[in-house]
Amino acid sequence: MSTRHAASDGASAAGSSRTIPPMGIAGASRHLVAATMAVVLLSTLVDGPAAWLVGLFLLGAVILGTLQVLGDGVPATAGPGVPVESLISPAVTAVAIFGSIRLVPVGIALVPALAVGAWLFARVLATEARLLASPSGPSGADRTVVLAQALVVGFLAFTGMAALVPGGLAEPGSTVAAPTGPQLAALASADALIGFLLGYRAAALRSSNLRDVAWFALTSAIVVAIAAVGLRAMEIPRLLGPALLVLVFFLWDAVHGTPPSRRRDARRIWETVLLLVLGAVVIAWSVRLRS
């Protein structure tokens, strides 16, 4: 089963011959970047549950916007449409900027922060457009670029999710209380979603089989969620927690970087069961620390 968008059933990325008009993509990308940064700026005016709703809205809106931007560059006669994985990195990048911008003091400092965010978002969009235009599929260098961008975006996203939760970033000597059970669950769920999406994108570079890609994405989400709960329970200070989450994701990707066909299904089952048991242990340990 393919990971392609519904319009792309029955064909592969490697065999397609797309031609994306650079100027058209560049113009549409600028509009998407500008609209996304405007939403990010306005989102600094909301807090609490409303901020989470804005983040979910932004995630969905950027997915649709990216589909439009990249889809307009694919000729109707080119065959395959826009693959699902091409929509993930820009959407996660937008959410990462949305969350991490909250660590920037309101004022003139927001201007350079938004400029850096716009540059990163534009770079990720450009990478996905270039991969979509490639007739031979992603090369080794392309995989390295996508993974490097995923690690940077992942760090910002994990930092941003922690910034949305009161006490999500442990601060030595701070009077802010640690996250409550529901808040910690929300943080772990948000980090798991980021891990799932980034894991899906990374796995899609290695395989077009939906089963393989979905399995790696799901286990990435579980690993990241377990690590998020454990690191916060240990009160890892400041940005070190998100950095360690990125390291956990990178190591999990490196361990499973071989083609999925070389691994047995039995190993996958045992790995998944082990992760679930480990998750239960970490959760129980975290609850005990708070009791």
N, C-alpha and C positions, 0 to 999 in steps of 0.2 A: 504493500500500500504506500502510496506516495505522500510526501508532506506538502505537495503543491496545493495552491488555491484551487477552488472548484473549477475555475476556468482552465486549469492546466492539467486535467486528468489525462493519463495515457502517454505522457512524454517526460523526458528527463532534462535536467538543467544542462548536462554536458553536451547533449545533442542538439540543443536549440541554437538558432542563429538570430539573436535579437540585435536590433540596432536602435539604441536610445539616442535621440537627438540631444547633444550636450547642452545647447542653448535653452531648449525647452525645459529640460530637467533643471538646469541652473536657475531659470526664472521661477519655476514653480517651487523649487526648494527654498528660495529666498522668501517667498510668500509664506510657506509653511513655517520656516524658522522664525520669521517676524511674528506671526500669529501665536506661535507657541511661547515665545518669550513674553508676549503681552499677557497671556494667561498666567504665566509664572509670576510676573510682576504683580498682577492683580491678586494672585493667590496669597501674597504676603499680608493681605488685609483680613484674612479669615484664619480661624484657629479651631482646635478641637475637632469634633466629628465632621464639621463642615469642610475642614481641610482634607480629610480622607475622601469625602465625596468629590471634591474638586480634583484630587489626584486620580481617582478612578475615571472621572470624566475626561481628564487630560490624556490618560492612557488610551481610552477608546477613540478619542478624537484624533490623536496622532496616528493610530493604526489606520483609521480611515483616510486621513490626509496623506499618509505615506503610500497607501494603496493607490490613491488618485495620482500622486506625483509620479510614482514609478510606473503605474499602469498606463498613463498617457504616453509614455515613451516606448511602449511595446506595440509594434504594428499588429494589426488584427490578423495578418497573414503569418506572423512569426510562430504561431503554434502555442506553446506554453505561456501562461500568464504570469502574474507575480506570485512567487512562492511565499508561503506563509512566513517562513523564517526571515525573509527580507524585511518584513514589517516589524519584527520584534525589537531589533537593536535601536532603531530610532524612537520607538515608543518607550522603551526602558530608559533611554537617555533623557527624554523629556521629563519622565517621572523623577529621575535622579537629580536633575537640575531643580525641579520643583521642590523636592525635599531638602536638598543640601543648601539651597538659597536661604533657608530659614536660619542658618548659622551666621549669616552676614548681617551686621547691624543695619537697621533701617536708616537710609540716608544716602549720601553720595557714593558710599562703598558698593551700593547695589549696581551702579553703572558698570564698573569693570567686571563685577561678578557675572552680570547678564551678558556682557560682551564675550567673556570666556565661555559661558554656557552656549551662546549662539554659535561660536566657532566650533565647539565640540559637536554640537548637534548637526551642524552643516557637514563636518567631516564624516560623521557616521552615515549620514544620508548619501554623501558622495561615494563612500565605500560600497554601500549596498547597490547604488546605481551602477557602479563599475562592475561589480560581480554579476549583476543581472545582464549587463551588456556583453559579458565574456562568452564567446561561443564554445569554449573548451572547459568551462567549469572552474571552480576555485583552484588556484595553484597552492603550493606550499607557502609561498610568500603571502598570498591572500589569507590563508588560514591564520598565519602569524599576526597579520594586521587585525583581523576580526577578533582574535583572542585577546590581543593587547588592548583594543578598544573596549572589549567586554570587561576586562579587569579594571580599567579606569572607571567605566560606567558603573560597574558593580560596587566599587568602593564608594562612589558618590551616592549610589542608590541606598546602600546599607546605612551610610551616614545619614541620609535624608530620612529614611524610615525611623531611625532612632531619634532624630530631631523632632519628629511629629509626636512622639510619645513622651509625656512628662517623665523626666528622669531616665529616658532611654539611653542617654550617654552618661556613663558613670563619671562623676566629677569628684575627685578627692577633696574632702572638706566641705562639700556642698551641703546646704540645708534642704535641698530638694529630695523628697522621699523617693525610694526606689519604686519602679513600676509595680502596680498591683497585679493580681493574677490575670484579670481580663486585659489589662494594658500589656502585660508581658505576652499574653496569647496573641494580641493584635500585632505586636512587634514581630513575633516569630512567624505569624501568618504572612505578613507583608514581606519579610525577608525570604520566606519560602517561595512566594510568588516570583520575586526577583530571581531567585535561584532556579526556579522552574523555567522561566523565560530565557535566561542566559544559557542554561543547560540545553534547552531545545535548540537555540541558535548554534551552539558549539557542536552538538551532535549532528545537526543537519549538514554541517560541513564534511562529515565523514560518511554519512549514509543517507539514502533517500527512502529507507524503509521506516514507515511510521511507527512500527512496533519498537524498533531499536531506539529511535529518536525519543519517543514518549517515555520509554523505560529510563533512559539516562536523565531526561528532564525531571521525571518524578523522583528518582533517587537523589538528584542534585538538590531538589527542593527539601527533601527529608533531611539530608546532611546539613544543609544550611540552617534549617529550622532548629535542629538539635544543637548545632554550634552556637546559634544566636542565644538560645535559652541558657546554655552552659556558660558562655562568656559573660552574659549580663549578670547571672547569678554569682559569678566570681568577681564581679565589679571591676572588670578590665577597664582601665581609665581612658576617657576621652576617645580619640579617633583610633586607638589601638584595637578596639573591639571590631569595628568595620574592616580594618586592615587585615585582621586575623580571619575574618569571614571570607574575604577575597582569597586569602591563602588557602583556606579549606576548599573553596570552590576550585581553585587552580590545581591543587593536588588531586582532588577527585577526578577532574578532567584528565590530568596527566596519567593517572592510574588506568583509566578507561579509554585511553587514546587510541588503542589498537582497534582494527576493524571489528565490528560486533560479531561477524561470522566466526571469528576465532575463539569466541567465548561460549561456554555451554549454558543452556537455559537453567540447569541445576544451580550453577554458581550465582546466577541472577536471583534465583529464588532465595538462596541462603543469604545473600547480601541484603536483600530487602527485609527478610525476617530479622536479621541481625540489627539492621538500622532501626526497625520498629521497636525491638527490645531495648536497644540503647536509648532511643527516644523516651521510652517509658521510664527508664532508670534516671535519665537526666531530669525529666519533669518531676519525678518523685523527690529527687535530691533538691531541686530548686524549691519545691513546696516546703520541704522540711527546713530549709534554711530560713524561710520566711515565717515559720511557725514558732 
